[in-house]
Amino acid sequence: MSQSPGNPAFRAARLERGRHSQSDVATAYIAHASLLGEDAGVNVRQVRWWESSKPG
């Protein structure tokens, strides 16, 4: 059995929290940052990078 490429732990955590798309994660991140008084955001490309096999 081969393991799926990328960061399966991050993807599993996303799905467990009901974030069915990478866009959902980006939107939730922005909303949570706003609640904390931060002007921070990510986009789908950043989330895709986190889920990649070699995240920064």
Residue pairs with C-beta under 8 A, 6 or more apart in sequence:
5 53
6 51
6 52
6 53
7 50
7 51
7 52
7 53
7 55
10 50
10 51
10 55
11 51
14 22
14 24
14 25
14 51
18 24
19 25
19 28
22 44
22 47
22 48
22 51
23 44
23 47
25 42
25 47
26 41
26 42
26 43
26 44
26 46
26 47
29 40
29 41
29 42
29 47
30 40
30 41
30 42
33 39
33 40
33 41
49 55
49 56
